[in-house]
Amino acid sequence: MNKKLQKPKGTRDLIGKTYEQRKAFLTFAENRAEMYGFSGIETPIFEHTEVFMKGVGEETDIVSKEMYRFKTAGGDDLTLRPEGTASVMRSYIENGMISDTQPKRFYYDGFYFRHEKPQKGRYRQFTQFGVEVMGAKNPAYDALVIQLGYDILKKGIPHIIVEINELGTQEEREAYLAVLRSYYEEHKEKLPKEDRERSITNPLRVLDSKDEQTKEVNEHAPKLEDYFSEESKRYFNEVIRMLDTLSIPYRINPRLVRGIDYYEHTVFEYKLDDGETDIAFGGGGRYDGLAEILGYHESVPSIGMAIGVERAIEWSGNDAYSKEEKEKVYICAEEESLFPIMLSILQENTKHDVTFYPEFSIRKAKKHFERAEKLGFSKLLLVKSEDELELRNLETRESNTLTRDGYRDFLKS
Ligand code: HAM
């Protein structure tokens, strides 16, 4: 095939079942979020690059390697959103939401873009479902957000578990990072090149390295928790206490740092409970400093999470989120003059839990029966005249003749 007619690497066409599965997941997740007191927000698919550079952090993989960044003819420097939190915070600040009743609770979903190496569960255009609570610092909100993500994922993936960690405040972390950097400096000859570079730019990521030699160095690395204030320890214990009350399974992972710079205090990811499969179905955390990082004059304490929708669907046996199938009826006629009657039947039925598949080709009834069977329908409605319809059950091959007024009851039977 002509290469130009292929979709770009790491993207997908959603057709039929894959389209339906995504839609069903998002409907389920949106309903859940509304049940938990969240309301929807939609921000643009692209933002000024600065929003992500500052918000996500210049040294992160997302900003340094994965952004779809472009310049417009007018000279604007824009980027397709690689994540949702920085955009929602930009919107919160720009729209003066700080003067509303706090906290604001948002959910959002849509396509996000990261130039990553594609593989199962990793795409360059992917879907996130996310929530943010902005303008409150209370461990109960951390627990609420964690619980909502768990609740949504558990429907499809029963063995889901929360991995959680405490990062302390920005100041506590900075004190720790200074010590960690000098520790890596002392052991730099044992680190592979990439980790050596990261130990200067982003030493927390080195703690999470998969490299065997780095893992050895990490065994004796200074520990973040030794730099926590009593307040930070108390906050984390409160979050954990709530997860215990809610019977949400969790694992405290002191190595969990996440790949975005705006986090402090609580960070978490949704994983499988087998302790082996290293895939995050979603993740999030507290980002009390993000508003100031973006240039706002005060801090907006906030917590949120986002789920990778394709991953959740692919690991959930695919149909876990699908709704009950509606009854689909093939509707047809033998003559063109009856097509308007078909259309008016469709129009009258918008309130019913039945969907019609109108077939505007002129064929004999028998040919329509064959075609409808081939397309997988179980019911067929043949319009014979203005007031005469034939309802055929294609599985039992029974037919009933009925009037326009009488057909609805038959459809439900
Ligand atoms: P994140 O961990 O970068 O966090 O992304 C959230 C989830 O999106 C991941 O756990 C993963 O399931 C999914 N994901 C990420 N990249 C890809 C990809 N290339 N293909 C498929 N799925 C992917 C955030 O984005 C934060 N904004 C979450 C958050 C909200 N933190 C606070 N509030």
Boltz pocket constraint, residues with backbone or C-beta under 6 A from the ligand:
constraints:
  - pocket:
      binder: B
      contacts: [[A, 82], [A, 83], [A, 84], [A, 85], [A, 114], [A, 116], [A, 121], [A, 122], [A, 123], [A, 124], [A, 126], [A, 127], [A, 128], [A, 130], [A, 131], [A, 132], [A, 259], [A, 260], [A, 280], [A, 281], [A, 282], [A, 283], [A, 284], [A, 285], [A, 286], [A, 287], [A, 303], [A, 304], [A, 305], [A, 306], [A, 307], [A, 308], [A, 309], [A, 310], [A, 311]]
      max_distance: 6.0
